[in-house]
Amino acid sequence: MRDKILLKVLLPANRQTYEFWVPMGLRVSQGAWLISRILGAQERARYCASDDCDLMYAEGVSAGRLLAREEIFGVLAADDRIVDGSLLVLM
């Protein structure tokens, strides 16, 4: 089993998409927090990192639904709910 998955994350504040390699063992809440911190440091003028952030599906049948914060990325990948290149939105 691979230990990371490549996700595309849309930041609505600037309508830019960023790619992140996310460890499969990470919970969605932890991944969202880390992504928020990285984007907060990179896009200071447009985005302020938050401890209370979520990831939302941006495409497919689940578009508009939040990923469960307690879910583990590896489980989501094993169930094909996310795949390499899945587009998510940082909320």
Biopython code that builds the backbone (N, CA, C, O; Angstrom):
import numpy as np
from Bio.PDB.StructureBuilder import StructureBuilder

atoms = [
    (1, "MET", "N", (0.844, -1.193, 0.000)),
    (1, "MET", "CA", (0.000, 0.000, 0.000)),
    (1, "MET", "C", (0.884, 1.249, 0.000)),
    (1, "MET", "O", (1.842, 1.352, 0.766)),
    (2, "ARG", "N", (0.551, 2.157, -0.843)),
    (2, "ARG", "CA", (1.282, 3.423, -0.872)),
    (2, "ARG", "C", (1.033, 4.177, 0.427)),
    (2, "ARG", "O", (0.011, 3.988, 1.087)),
    (3, "ASP", "N", (1.964, 5.015, 0.772)),
    (3, "ASP", "CA", (1.816, 5.720, 2.039)),
    (3, "ASP", "C", (1.312, 7.153, 1.897)),
    (3, "ASP", "O", (1.111, 7.835, 2.902)),
    (4, "LYS", "N", (1.104, 7.625, 0.654)),
    (4, "LYS", "CA", (0.595, 8.986, 0.428)),
    (4, "LYS", "C", (-0.347, 9.004, -0.762)),
    (4, "LYS", "O", (-0.296, 8.139, -1.637)),
    (5, "ILE", "N", (-1.212, 10.019, -0.772)),
    (5, "ILE", "CA", (-2.118, 10.234, -1.900)),
    (5, "ILE", "C", (-1.968, 11.693, -2.350)),
    (5, "ILE", "O", (-1.798, 12.594, -1.528)),
    (6, "LEU", "N", (-2.034, 11.905, -3.654)),
    (6, "LEU", "CA", (-1.924, 13.255, -4.213)),
    (6, "LEU", "C", (-3.321, 13.862, -4.323)),
    (6, "LEU", "O", (-4.190, 13.329, -5.013)),
    (7, "LEU", "N", (-3.520, 14.981, -3.634)),
    (7, "LEU", "CA", (-4.808, 15.670, -3.672)),
    (7, "LEU", "C", (-4.640, 17.064, -4.239)),
    (7, "LEU", "O", (-3.629, 17.724, -4.002)),
    (8, "LYS", "N", (-5.630, 17.508, -4.985)),
    (8, "LYS", "CA", (-5.685, 18.880, -5.465)),
    (8, "LYS", "C", (-6.658, 19.615, -4.553)),
    (8, "LYS", "O", (-7.771, 19.149, -4.310)),
    (9, "VAL", "N", (-6.229, 20.758, -4.057)),
    (9, "VAL", "CA", (-7.049, 21.515, -3.107)),
    (9, "VAL", "C", (-7.283, 22.911, -3.651)),
    (9, "VAL", "O", (-6.338, 23.649, -3.931)),
    (10, "LEU", "N", (-8.542, 23.264, -3.797)),
    (10, "LEU", "CA", (-8.943, 24.589, -4.267)),
    (10, "LEU", "C", (-9.074, 25.516, -3.064)),
    (10, "LEU", "O", (-9.737, 25.185, -2.081)),
    (11, "LEU", "N", (-8.445, 26.661, -3.151)),
    (11, "LEU", "CA", (-8.581, 27.701, -2.137)),
    (11, "LEU", "C", (-9.531, 28.757, -2.691)),
    (11, "LEU", "O", (-9.139, 29.537, -3.559)),
    (12, "PRO", "N", (-10.768, 28.798, -2.209)),
    (12, "PRO", "CA", (-11.758, 29.727, -2.775)),
    (12, "PRO", "C", (-11.337, 31.202, -2.702)),
    (12, "PRO", "O", (-11.752, 32.005, -3.538)),
    (13, "ALA", "N", (-10.524, 31.554, -1.719)),
    (13, "ALA", "CA", (-10.121, 32.957, -1.544)),
    (13, "ALA", "C", (-9.419, 33.514, -2.774)),
    (13, "ALA", "O", (-9.536, 34.703, -3.068)),
    (14, "ASN", "N", (-8.692, 32.668, -3.493)),
    (14, "ASN", "CA", (-8.001, 33.166, -4.679)),
    (14, "ASN", "C", (-8.266, 32.314, -5.925)),
    (14, "ASN", "O", (-7.685, 32.546, -6.986)),
    (15, "ARG", "N", (-9.138, 31.340, -5.778)),
    (15, "ARG", "CA", (-9.539, 30.454, -6.881)),
    (15, "ARG", "C", (-8.364, 29.693, -7.489)),
    (15, "ARG", "O", (-8.387, 29.341, -8.668)),
    (16, "GLN", "N", (-7.344, 29.445, -6.681)),
    (16, "GLN", "CA", (-6.172, 28.696, -7.128)),
    (16, "GLN", "C", (-6.248, 27.270, -6.590)),
    (16, "GLN", "O", (-6.813, 27.018, -5.526)),
    (17, "THR", "N", (-5.669, 26.355, -7.345)),
    (17, "THR", "CA", (-5.605, 24.959, -6.942)),
    (17, "THR", "C", (-4.165, 24.608, -6.598)),
    (17, "THR", "O", (-3.237, 24.991, -7.309)),
    (18, "TYR", "N", (-3.989, 23.884, -5.517)),
    (18, "TYR", "CA", (-2.674, 23.487, -5.035)),
    (18, "TYR", "C", (-2.652, 21.969, -4.902)),
    (18, "TYR", "O", (-3.677, 21.346, -4.623)),
    (19, "GLU", "N", (-1.485, 21.383, -5.102)),
    (19, "GLU", "CA", (-1.349, 19.939, -4.964)),
    (19, "GLU", "C", (-0.602, 19.616, -3.676)),
    (19, "GLU", "O", (0.382, 20.264, -3.321)),
    (20, "PHE", "N", (-1.106, 18.588, -2.987)),
    (20, "PHE", "CA", (-0.506, 18.151, -1.735)),
    (20, "PHE", "C", (-0.403, 16.632, -1.720)),
    (20, "PHE", "O", (-1.345, 15.934, -2.095)),
    (21, "TRP", "N", (0.749, 16.124, -1.284)),
    (21, "TRP", "CA", (0.896, 14.699, -0.988)),
    (21, "TRP", "C", (0.501, 14.540, 0.473)),
    (21, "TRP", "O", (1.149, 15.092, 1.362)),
    (22, "VAL", "N", (-0.553, 13.790, 0.715)),
    (22, "VAL", "CA", (-1.088, 13.628, 2.064)),
    (22, "VAL", "C", (-0.855, 12.192, 2.533)),
    (22, "VAL", "O", (-1.184, 11.251, 1.811)),
    (23, "PRO", "N", (-0.290, 12.008, 3.734)),
    (23, "PRO", "CA", (-0.079, 10.658, 4.256)),
    (23, "PRO", "C", (-1.405, 9.919, 4.439)),
    (23, "PRO", "O", (-2.381, 10.484, 4.932)),
    (24, "MET", "N", (-1.423, 8.674, 4.042)),
    (24, "MET", "CA", (-2.636, 7.850, 4.132)),
    (24, "MET", "C", (-3.110, 7.657, 5.570)),
    (24, "MET", "O", (-4.307, 7.479, 5.799)),
    (25, "GLY", "N", (-2.212, 7.687, 6.529)),
    (25, "GLY", "CA", (-2.586, 7.455, 7.922)),
    (25, "GLY", "C", (-3.147, 8.669, 8.634)),
    (25, "GLY", "O", (-3.527, 8.583, 9.802)),
    (26, "LEU", "N", (-3.205, 9.799, 7.945)),
    (26, "LEU", "CA", (-3.667, 11.049, 8.541)),
    (26, "LEU", "C", (-5.192, 11.126, 8.552)),
    (26, "LEU", "O", (-5.850, 10.681, 7.612)),
    (27, "ARG", "N", (-5.739, 11.684, 9.607)),
    (27, "ARG", "CA", (-7.186, 11.951, 9.651)),
    (27, "ARG", "C", (-7.474, 13.198, 8.809)),
    (27, "ARG", "O", (-6.609, 14.056, 8.633)),
    (28, "VAL", "N", (-8.689, 13.279, 8.298)),
    (28, "VAL", "CA", (-9.094, 14.426, 7.476)),
    (28, "VAL", "C", (-8.917, 15.727, 8.255)),
    (28, "VAL", "O", (-8.453, 16.718, 7.690)),
    (29, "SER", "N", (-9.272, 15.747, 9.524)),
    (29, "SER", "CA", (-9.128, 16.968, 10.326)),
    (29, "SER", "C", (-7.673, 17.404, 10.408)),
    (29, "SER", "O", (-7.381, 18.598, 10.341)),
    (30, "GLN", "N", (-6.756, 16.452, 10.552)),
    (30, "GLN", "CA", (-5.336, 16.772, 10.611)),
    (30, "GLN", "C", (-4.834, 17.274, 9.253)),
    (30, "GLN", "O", (-4.062, 18.231, 9.187)),
    (31, "GLY", "N", (-5.275, 16.628, 8.182)),
    (31, "GLY", "CA", (-4.878, 17.044, 6.845)),
    (31, "GLY", "C", (-5.378, 18.439, 6.523)),
    (31, "GLY", "O", (-4.639, 19.256, 5.975)),
    (32, "ALA", "N", (-6.627, 18.715, 6.859)),
    (32, "ALA", "CA", (-7.196, 20.046, 6.612)),
    (32, "ALA", "C", (-6.418, 21.107, 7.392)),
    (32, "ALA", "O", (-6.138, 22.188, 6.874)),
    (33, "TRP", "N", (-6.075, 20.791, 8.635)),
    (33, "TRP", "CA", (-5.326, 21.729, 9.471)),
    (33, "TRP", "C", (-3.957, 22.016, 8.854)),
    (33, "TRP", "O", (-3.551, 23.174, 8.751)),
    (34, "LEU", "N", (-3.244, 20.961, 8.442)),
    (34, "LEU", "CA", (-1.923, 21.144, 7.842)),
    (34, "LEU", "C", (-1.993, 21.934, 6.537)),
    (34, "LEU", "O", (-1.188, 22.836, 6.305)),
    (35, "ILE", "N", (-2.952, 21.590, 5.696)),
    (35, "ILE", "CA", (-3.120, 22.308, 4.427)),
    (35, "ILE", "C", (-3.440, 23.777, 4.693)),
    (35, "ILE", "O", (-2.912, 24.661, 4.018)),
    (36, "SER", "N", (-4.294, 24.036, 5.668)),
    (36, "SER", "CA", (-4.643, 25.404, 6.038)),
    (36, "SER", "C", (-3.409, 26.181, 6.479)),
    (36, "SER", "O", (-3.237, 27.340, 6.101)),
    (37, "ARG", "N", (-2.557, 25.555, 7.271)),
    (37, "ARG", "CA", (-1.328, 26.202, 7.737)),
    (37, "ARG", "C", (-0.380, 26.514, 6.571)),
    (37, "ARG", "O", (0.184, 27.605, 6.491)),
    (38, "ILE", "N", (-0.220, 25.552, 5.683)),
    (38, "ILE", "CA", (0.675, 25.752, 4.544)),
    (38, "ILE", "C", (0.166, 26.888, 3.657)),
    (38, "ILE", "O", (0.926, 27.779, 3.278)),
    (39, "LEU", "N", (-1.126, 26.847, 3.332)),
    (39, "LEU", "CA", (-1.680, 27.892, 2.467)),
    (39, "LEU", "C", (-1.718, 29.243, 3.171)),
    (39, "LEU", "O", (-1.559, 30.282, 2.531)),
    (40, "GLY", "N", (-1.929, 29.232, 4.478)),
    (40, "GLY", "CA", (-1.899, 30.478, 5.240)),
    (40, "GLY", "C", (-0.531, 31.141, 5.190)),
    (40, "GLY", "O", (-0.430, 32.367, 5.142)),
    (41, "ALA", "N", (0.525, 30.326, 5.200)),
    (41, "ALA", "CA", (1.886, 30.861, 5.117)),
    (41, "ALA", "C", (2.218, 31.316, 3.697)),
    (41, "ALA", "O", (2.936, 32.297, 3.502)),
    (42, "GLN", "N", (1.692, 30.599, 2.715)),
    (42, "GLN", "CA", (2.008, 30.896, 1.316)),
    (42, "GLN", "C", (1.155, 32.032, 0.751)),
    (42, "GLN", "O", (1.632, 32.808, -0.078)),
    (43, "GLU", "N", (-0.070, 32.136, 1.179)),
    (43, "GLU", "CA", (-1.021, 33.119, 0.626)),
    (43, "GLU", "C", (-1.485, 34.100, 1.701)),
    (43, "GLU", "O", (-2.686, 34.313, 1.871)),
    (44, "ARG", "N", (-0.555, 34.687, 2.413)),
    (44, "ARG", "CA", (-0.878, 35.555, 3.557)),
    (44, "ARG", "C", (-1.836, 36.687, 3.224)),
    (44, "ARG", "O", (-2.667, 37.060, 4.052)),
    (45, "ALA", "N", (-1.731, 37.231, 2.037)),
    (45, "ALA", "CA", (-2.574, 38.371, 1.669)),
    (45, "ALA", "C", (-4.025, 37.968, 1.417)),
    (45, "ALA", "O", (-4.921, 38.809, 1.486)),
    (46, "ARG", "N", (-4.264, 36.676, 1.124)),
    (46, "ARG", "CA", (-5.611, 36.255, 0.735)),
    (46, "ARG", "C", (-6.247, 35.238, 1.666)),
    (46, "ARG", "O", (-7.460, 35.032, 1.626)),
    (47, "TYR", "N", (-5.425, 34.593, 2.516)),
    (47, "TYR", "CA", (-5.975, 33.535, 3.353)),
    (47, "TYR", "C", (-5.290, 33.531, 4.713)),
    (47, "TYR", "O", (-4.065, 33.615, 4.809)),
    (48, "CYS", "N", (-6.089, 33.433, 5.745)),
    (48, "CYS", "CA", (-5.580, 33.340, 7.113)),
    (48, "CYS", "C", (-5.876, 31.933, 7.611)),
    (48, "CYS", "O", (-7.035, 31.520, 7.639)),
    (49, "ALA", "N", (-4.854, 31.198, 8.002)),
    (49, "ALA", "CA", (-5.017, 29.820, 8.469)),
    (49, "ALA", "C", (-6.000, 29.765, 9.631)),
    (49, "ALA", "O", (-6.094, 30.692, 10.435)),
    (50, "SER", "N", (-6.726, 28.660, 9.699)),
    (50, "SER", "CA", (-7.743, 28.488, 10.727)),
    (50, "SER", "C", (-7.622, 27.109, 11.359)),
    (50, "SER", "O", (-7.305, 26.127, 10.687)),
    (51, "ASP", "N", (-7.878, 27.051, 12.656)),
    (51, "ASP", "CA", (-7.925, 25.752, 13.338)),
    (51, "ASP", "C", (-9.230, 25.031, 13.031)),
    (51, "ASP", "O", (-9.325, 23.814, 13.186)),
    (52, "ASP", "N", (-10.228, 25.780, 12.597)),
    (52, "ASP", "CA", (-11.553, 25.219, 12.321)),
    (52, "ASP", "C", (-11.801, 25.228, 10.819)),
    (52, "ASP", "O", (-12.528, 26.080, 10.309)),
    (53, "CYS", "N", (-11.192, 24.274, 10.112)),
    (53, "CYS", "CA", (-11.360, 24.206, 8.668)),
    (53, "CYS", "C", (-11.752, 22.782, 8.273)),
    (53, "CYS", "O", (-11.542, 21.832, 9.027)),
    (54, "ASP", "N", (-12.310, 22.661, 7.108)),
    (54, "ASP", "CA", (-12.771, 21.370, 6.602)),
    (54, "ASP", "C", (-12.355, 21.218, 5.147)),
    (54, "ASP", "O", (-11.944, 22.174, 4.490)),
    (55, "LEU", "N", (-12.473, 19.989, 4.668)),
    (55, "LEU", "CA", (-12.275, 19.697, 3.254)),
    (55, "LEU", "C", (-13.596, 19.221, 2.683)),
    (55, "LEU", "O", (-14.314, 18.452, 3.321)),
    (56, "MET", "N", (-13.919, 19.676, 1.482)),
    (56, "MET", "CA", (-15.176, 19.344, 0.835)),
    (56, "MET", "C", (-14.887, 18.765, -0.543)),
    (56, "MET", "O", (-13.968, 19.209, -1.231)),
    (57, "TYR", "N", (-15.679, 17.770, -0.943)),
    (57, "TYR", "CA", (-15.561, 17.238, -2.301)),
    (57, "TYR", "C", (-15.959, 18.334, -3.287)),
    (57, "TYR", "O", (-16.945, 19.039, -3.072)),
    (58, "ALA", "N", (-15.190, 18.475, -4.372)),
    (58, "ALA", "CA", (-15.479, 19.508, -5.362)),
    (58, "ALA", "C", (-16.033, 18.946, -6.658)),
    (58, "ALA", "O", (-16.456, 19.698, -7.536)),
    (59, "GLU", "N", (-16.031, 17.622, -6.780)),
    (59, "GLU", "CA", (-16.478, 17.023, -8.040)),
    (59, "GLU", "C", (-17.117, 15.666, -7.778)),
    (59, "GLU", "O", (-17.007, 15.103, -6.689)),
    (60, "GLY", "N", (-17.776, 15.166, -8.790)),
    (60, "GLY", "CA", (-18.388, 13.845, -8.696)),
    (60, "GLY", "C", (-19.713, 13.852, -7.956)),
    (60, "GLY", "O", (-20.296, 14.907, -7.706)),
    (61, "VAL", "N", (-20.172, 12.680, -7.615)),
    (61, "VAL", "CA", (-21.472, 12.515, -6.958)),
    (61, "VAL", "C", (-21.495, 13.170, -5.579)),
    (61, "VAL", "O", (-22.545, 13.612, -5.113)),
    (62, "SER", "N", (-20.351, 13.229, -4.939)),
    (62, "SER", "CA", (-20.269, 13.775, -3.578)),
    (62, "SER", "C", (-19.976, 15.268, -3.540)),
    (62, "SER", "O", (-19.798, 15.825, -2.457)),
    (63, "ALA", "N", (-19.920, 15.932, -4.692)),
    (63, "ALA", "CA", (-19.601, 17.363, -4.731)),
    (63, "ALA", "C", (-20.485, 18.140, -3.769)),
    (63, "ALA", "O", (-21.703, 17.963, -3.739)),
    (64, "GLY", "N", (-19.852, 19.002, -2.982)),
    (64, "GLY", "CA", (-20.586, 19.811, -2.017)),
    (64, "GLY", "C", (-20.670, 19.192, -0.635)),
    (64, "GLY", "O", (-21.113, 19.848, 0.308)),
    (65, "ARG", "N", (-20.258, 17.952, -0.500)),
    (65, "ARG", "CA", (-20.289, 17.288, 0.812)),
    (65, "ARG", "C", (-18.929, 17.404, 1.488)),
    (65, "ARG", "O", (-17.882, 17.312, 0.846)),
    (66, "LEU", "N", (-18.975, 17.609, 2.802)),
    (66, "LEU", "CA", (-17.740, 17.648, 3.575)),
    (66, "LEU", "C", (-17.221, 16.237, 3.794)),
    (66, "LEU", "O", (-18.001, 15.298, 3.950)),
    (67, "LEU", "N", (-15.915, 16.093, 3.804)),
    (67, "LEU", "CA", (-15.312, 14.825, 4.194)),
    (67, "LEU", "C", (-15.463, 14.723, 5.708)),
    (67, "LEU", "O", (-15.309, 15.721, 6.412)),
    (68, "ALA", "N", (-15.757, 13.544, 6.208)),
    (68, "ALA", "CA", (-15.896, 13.346, 7.649)),
    (68, "ALA", "C", (-14.552, 13.618, 8.315)),
    (68, "ALA", "O", (-13.542, 13.025, 7.937)),
    (69, "ARG", "N", (-14.532, 14.491, 9.282)),
    (69, "ARG", "CA", (-13.292, 14.926, 9.926)),
    (69, "ARG", "C", (-12.536, 13.786, 10.597)),
    (69, "ARG", "O", (-11.308, 13.827, 10.671)),
    (70, "GLU", "N", (-13.231, 12.783, 11.079)),
    (70, "GLU", "CA", (-12.580, 11.672, 11.779)),
    (70, "GLU", "C", (-12.107, 10.569, 10.828)),
    (70, "GLU", "O", (-11.395, 9.653, 11.241)),
    (71, "GLU", "N", (-12.495, 10.656, 9.574)),
    (71, "GLU", "CA", (-12.114, 9.638, 8.582)),
    (71, "GLU", "C", (-10.612, 9.698, 8.304)),
    (71, "GLU", "O", (-9.995, 10.757, 8.421)),
    (72, "ILE", "N", (-10.038, 8.574, 7.940)),
    (72, "ILE", "CA", (-8.617, 8.486, 7.621)),
    (72, "ILE", "C", (-8.477, 8.428, 6.101)),
    (72, "ILE", "O", (-9.213, 7.708, 5.427)),
    (73, "PHE", "N", (-7.517, 9.197, 5.570)),
    (73, "PHE", "CA", (-7.345, 9.277, 4.118)),
    (73, "PHE", "C", (-7.158, 7.907, 3.491)),
    (73, "PHE", "O", (-7.668, 7.662, 2.398)),
    (74, "GLY", "N", (-6.444, 7.011, 4.148)),
    (74, "GLY", "CA", (-6.233, 5.669, 3.609)),
    (74, "GLY", "C", (-7.526, 4.896, 3.444)),
    (74, "GLY", "O", (-7.676, 4.142, 2.483)),
    (75, "VAL", "N", (-8.462, 5.071, 4.367)),
    (75, "VAL", "CA", (-9.770, 4.410, 4.274)),
    (75, "VAL", "C", (-10.573, 5.007, 3.125)),
    (75, "VAL", "O", (-11.220, 4.282, 2.369)),
    (76, "LEU", "N", (-10.530, 6.333, 2.995)),
    (76, "LEU", "CA", (-11.227, 6.986, 1.881)),
    (76, "LEU", "C", (-10.686, 6.488, 0.543)),
    (76, "LEU", "O", (-11.451, 6.262, -0.395)),
    (77, "ALA", "N", (-9.367, 6.320, 0.457)),
    (77, "ALA", "CA", (-8.748, 5.841, -0.779)),
    (77, "ALA", "C", (-9.094, 4.376, -1.031)),
    (77, "ALA", "O", (-9.362, 3.990, -2.169)),
    (78, "ALA", "N", (-9.091, 3.569, 0.009)),
    (78, "ALA", "CA", (-9.407, 2.144, -0.140)),
    (78, "ALA", "C", (-10.842, 1.946, -0.631)),
    (78, "ALA", "O", (-11.128, 0.998, -1.363)),
    (79, "ASP", "N", (-11.739, 2.844, -0.225)),
    (79, "ASP", "CA", (-13.141, 2.780, -0.646)),
    (79, "ASP", "C", (-13.395, 3.544, -1.945)),
    (79, "ASP", "O", (-14.543, 3.677, -2.369)),
    (80, "ASP", "N", (-12.339, 4.043, -2.576)),
    (80, "ASP", "CA", (-12.427, 4.843, -3.811)),
    (80, "ASP", "C", (-13.253, 6.107, -3.654)),
    (80, "ASP", "O", (-13.836, 6.597, -4.621)),
    (81, "ARG", "N", (-13.305, 6.638, -2.436)),
    (81, "ARG", "CA", (-13.983, 7.917, -2.237)),
    (81, "ARG", "C", (-13.059, 9.073, -2.579)),
    (81, "ARG", "O", (-13.520, 10.181, -2.851)),
    (82, "ILE", "N", (-11.740, 8.818, -2.568)),
    (82, "ILE", "CA", (-10.749, 9.743, -3.101)),
    (82, "ILE", "C", (-9.712, 8.915, -3.865)),
    (82, "ILE", "O", (-9.455, 7.759, -3.531)),
    (83, "VAL", "N", (-9.135, 9.515, -4.876)),
    (83, "VAL", "CA", (-8.087, 8.882, -5.679)),
    (83, "VAL", "C", (-7.015, 9.932, -5.922)),
    (83, "VAL", "O", (-7.230, 11.113, -5.650)),
    (84, "ASP", "N", (-5.852, 9.510, -6.436)),
    (84, "ASP", "CA", (-4.838, 10.487, -6.797)),
    (84, "ASP", "C", (-5.454, 11.518, -7.732)),
    (84, "ASP", "O", (-6.084, 11.163, -8.728)),
    (85, "GLY", "N", (-5.272, 12.782, -7.411)),
    (85, "GLY", "CA", (-5.792, 13.852, -8.247)),
    (85, "GLY", "C", (-7.187, 14.318, -7.881)),
    (85, "GLY", "O", (-7.728, 15.209, -8.535)),
    (86, "SER", "N", (-7.789, 13.731, -6.841)),
    (86, "SER", "CA", (-9.121, 14.191, -6.421)),
    (86, "SER", "C", (-9.078, 15.669, -6.081)),
    (86, "SER", "O", (-8.137, 16.148, -5.449)),
    (87, "LEU", "N", (-10.119, 16.392, -6.511)),
    (87, "LEU", "CA", (-10.203, 17.824, -6.238)),
    (87, "LEU", "C", (-11.069, 18.050, -5.000)),
    (87, "LEU", "O", (-12.224, 17.628, -4.946)),
    (88, "LEU", "N", (-10.489, 18.724, -4.012)),
    (88, "LEU", "CA", (-11.190, 19.059, -2.779)),
    (88, "LEU", "C", (-11.146, 20.571, -2.599)),
    (88, "LEU", "O", (-10.319, 21.252, -3.206)),
    (89, "VAL", "N", (-12.039, 21.090, -1.765)),
    (89, "VAL", "CA", (-12.075, 22.531, -1.477)),
    (89, "VAL", "C", (-11.778, 22.713, -0.005)),
    (89, "VAL", "O", (-12.351, 22.024, 0.839)),
    (90, "LEU", "N", (-10.876, 23.647, 0.312)),
    (90, "LEU", "CA", (-10.585, 23.985, 1.698)),
    (90, "LEU", "C", (-11.645, 24.959, 2.160)),
    (90, "LEU", "O", (-11.795, 26.038, 1.586)),
    (91, "MET", "N", (-12.373, 24.592, 3.184)),
    (91, "MET", "CA", (-13.461, 25.414, 3.711)),
    (91, "MET", "C", (-13.082, 25.984, 5.070)),
    (91, "MET", "O", (-13.871, 26.706, 5.678)),
]
sb = StructureBuilder()
sb.init_structure("model")
sb.init_model(0)
sb.init_chain("A")
sb.init_seg("    ")
for serial, (resi, resn, name, xyz) in enumerate(atoms, 1):
    if name == "N":
        sb.init_residue(resn, " ", resi, " ")
    sb.init_atom(name, np.array(xyz, "f"), 0.0, 1.0, " ", f" {name:<3s}", serial, name[0])
structure = sb.get_structure()
